[in-house]
Amino acid sequence: MQQCKVDVVIIGGGIAGLMTLAKLRMLRFNAILLESNALGAGQTIASQGIIHGGLKYALGGFLTKDSESIANMPAFWNACLQGKGEFDLRTVSILSSLQYLWSNGSLSSNMSQFFASKSLSSRINKVQAANFPPIFQNAAFKGTLYQMEEVVINITSLLETLTSFSLPYIYKIDETNGCIVKKNQLDAISHLEIRAGELVAKIEAQAYIFAAGANNVKLLSNMNAQPNMQLRPLHMVMVKSATPYTLFGHCTTAALIPQLTVTTHMTNDKQLVWYLGGKLAEDGIHLSPTAQHKKAHEELTELFPWIDLSKAAYASFMVDRAEGAEKEGKRPSQPTLQKFYNYICVWPTKLALTPLLVQELVQYLQKRNQPRTIYSDTPPLAWAAPLIATPPWDKYF
């Protein structure tokens, strides 16, 4: 059995784990990351890649904690995407530099009054008909269209970029019993036993960060102090058709709640796919795939009657959003960090909020003032790295 001591072990190779690893190594922490699946598998690769600025959450009629906490995130991400921020993300592909928000004709006045009353004109702009994107350039569209300066990024390229920052310190472990948590008499973690095939190692660290989404609870099942987590499932739908239109945005309901969130992606065989979230995904968790596909087709036909979707192909899958538990199962308005003796469980809540999570984590670790190991650029293990997760549109079509 190999043995090594490091400052921090991160368990989970999604956006939270990879960004935390990159930041800690920038600060000369001896940090490593373990992943039992592909990097980003689960919630990260299922993300639509939207860097929210809070306007979507403000649609309920008032500026919520959700919209306030996330308001500065587009500026942070844009700086990074331009190579001027905390992380150099210039190699991340931007799918769209803006998103649209629209409603049908009967709701247009509601939207106009809402944005006027909330003084949000600096963050959202009404689009004049002459400047409509191609998909809305049809006489059948009678609604109102707004645009928000909120980018949509390619999640695969984000994972590739973050992985490149710290590749020698990212290790693939077995999916079954690849990470066994051992505790001491103080109910702290004494060490981890990790496995990759016939390779076995004992890892001791000053701090253990669990960023494995829904698997945080399972990994810590033998500890007395348990993470408090909730799951909010989604039934995501993908639509592949011959339509030439790209779309990034949200369609609102009568209550100004996003009924449908659409992003556009390209498959390996160069076909466009609309990826559907929003209320459709939330309400469809009890529907069979066939029923969910039918509902999606009906909604798209109603919203875009001028588009021929008769030859569209549908696919869908279920994904759990793992979060820190809130009263009545409400969505957390901030990233969640649950701190125990020498281990921390984290959930970013939203892709856009991940930098806030990393900032809070780093501040906590720095305040602990525990002695670090002697820093070395030499990787403690010579194990293989995981692959990058396959996007759902390439996995299910």
Secondary structure, DSSP 8 states (H G I E B T S, - for coil): -EEEEEEEEEE--SHHHHHHHHHHHHTT--EEEEESSSBTTTHHHHS--B---SHHHHTTSS--HHHHHTTTHHHHHHHHHTT-SSS--TTS-EEES-EEEEE-GGGHHHHHHHHHHTT-TTTEEE--GGG--GGG-STT--SEEEEE---EE-HHHHHHHHHHHHGGGEEE--TTTSEEEEE-TTSSEEEEEEEETTEEEEEEEEEEEE--TTHHHHHTTTSSS---EEEEEEEEEEEE-S------EEEE-TTS-EEEEEEEEE-TTS-EEEEEETHHHHHGGGS-HHHHHHHHHHHHHHH-TTS--TT-EEEEEEEEEEEE--GGG---SS-EEEE-SSEEEEE-SSGGGHHHHHHHHHHHHHHH--------SS-S-------B---HHHHH-
